[in-house]
Amino acid sequence: MTYDVGTLRAEIPALRSGVAHFDGPGGTQTPARVAGAIAEALTGPLSIRGRLTPGEVNAENLVQGFRQAMADLVGGHPSGVVFGRSATQLTYDVARTLAKDWAPGDEVVVSRLDHDSNIRPWLQAAERAGARVRWADFDPVTGELPPSAVDAVLTERTRLVAVTAASNLLGTVPDVAGIARLVHRDPRALLYVDGVHHAAHAFVDVDRLGADFYVCSPYKFLGPHHGVLTASPQLLERLRPDKLLPSADTVPERFELGTLPYELLAGTTAAIDVLAGLAGDTAGGRRGRLRAAFAAIERHEGALRGRLEAGLAELPGVTVRSRAAERTPTLLLTFDGRKAADASEFLAARAVHAPAGSFYALEASRHLGLGDTGGLRVGLSPYNDEDEVDRLLQGLADFLRS
């Protein structure tokens, strides 16, 4: 199939401003169809879920449509799809729930490659339970986190391993499936995977990854702002989160506090349909079309990354910190004798948005020797094109000469 970036760009009103957005890792721009689905949900009959009135039926259909769409996106089961306000909130909820069964001497493994939302909730839960925390370190030169680094800190007391499927700072894509095989040598150990950056760039199969829990955020892949957790319904049945007495005790509802924001669910379903539509006339169901679409997205983003890296190699004084063999189209840059924040400000004045910072990946930034300052993050998204990459490169060249 031929990837038509122009057609996708035409669907995204924000791009008409002329700003070149390289801030996708922090949140993508929104297609009109997604906004339209949100508006339609809010303006049609809508009430608490049920099967009697039109408003009840609409609410129920929006919930079930969302669960099926997310299951198609990540390869899970609709009954294992949990809505959350954010990936951070969902991780805190799971950490508190799992920690009820931890005892002093149990161990939790976290990685320095991760966003803090997949570190701090586990550290805090472990502290309350009296559990020990072990750290898996990535190589600061290559950016790699091999399975052996996790294996080195696994013991018979390991109860939970938390790891990213893709670093939001460096783009590194660890071998999660290899890590999962090591973790699951002990049936008592669970693997919690942060897929927030990963799901925006890769075709996800949670079973193949070996993730017991996989969390992601639709606003990273053209959708609205919230989080989604996917796990097997059987695993969720074993967990007893805190909940109100009269609220549903079924799975996945027992994990969803209060009335769901049906309009956000509608927007997420629409975003997944936009992604599936990038496959063109590919035959098959939505899952099959998503597979084809992400293969095309990876080719498109990979070509842009190659163009970007070739251009950066010609700029003096630029260090590309993203070096892992397997990674998303996300580059962390630092500059000899210059501040990344100054580069970001210089580019912004030229309608190129590439933010600077550590982006909540504090442990990763510190492990790289960058402190809490981080660097300039250039994140490619499915709607970026060659002209925008060239504008970015020209802007950086001008910055270095200024």
Secondary structure as UniProt FT lines:
FT   HELIX           5..10
FT   HELIX           13..17
FT   STRAND          20..21
FT   HELIX           24..26
FT   HELIX           32..43
FT   HELIX           54..74
FT   HELIX           78..80
FT   STRAND          81..84
FT   HELIX           87..99
FT   TURN            100..101
FT   TURN            104..105
FT   STRAND          107..111
FT   TURN            112..113
FT   HELIX           116..118
FT   HELIX           120..129
FT   STRAND          132..136
FT   TURN            140..142
FT   HELIX           147..151
FT   TURN            152..153
FT   TURN            156..157
FT   STRAND          158..164
FT   TURN            168..170
FT   HELIX           176..183
FT   TURN            184..185
FT   TURN            187..188
FT   STRAND          190..194
FT   TURN            196..201
FT   HELIX           206..209
FT   STRAND          213..216
FT   HELIX           218..220
FT   TURN            221..222
FT   STRAND          227..231
FT   HELIX           233..238
FT   TURN            245..246
FT   TURN            251..252
FT   HELIX           253..255
FT   HELIX           262..277
FT   TURN            278..281
FT   HELIX           286..313
FT   TURN            316..317
FT   STRAND          318..320
FT   STRAND          330..335
FT   TURN            336..337
FT   HELIX           340..348
FT   TURN            349..351
FT   STRAND          352..353
FT   STRAND          356..357
FT   TURN            359..360
FT   HELIX           362..367
FT   TURN            368..369
FT   TURN            371..373
FT   STRAND          375..379
FT   TURN            382..383
FT   HELIX           386..401
//
